[in-house]
Amino acid sequence: MSSDAIRSTLYLDPALHRALRLKAATAHRTMSQIVNDAIRNALREDQEDLAAFAERAGEKTLNYEDFLAQLKADGTL
């Protein structure tokens, strides 16, 4: 853990805490390392989702009824 790390209190479900503790022990990593990696991955996924939304912002929208009609016309439904 880096020297500039910030200490924080988290309240975990007891079963999640036990699973995290066991994973840390078997992976030879700290619980903090595992939690930090999980948060980084979640934030990275959010960033990718936002980029995808921005990329598709100019696309024409299609409402549900029109989409169903298109599926029926294509023979999918």
Protein Blocks (a to p, Z undefined) as FASTA:
>chain_A
ZZkbccddddddfklmmmmmmmmmmnopafklmmmmmmmmmmmmmmmmmmmmmmmmmpcc
ddfklmmmmmmmnomZZ
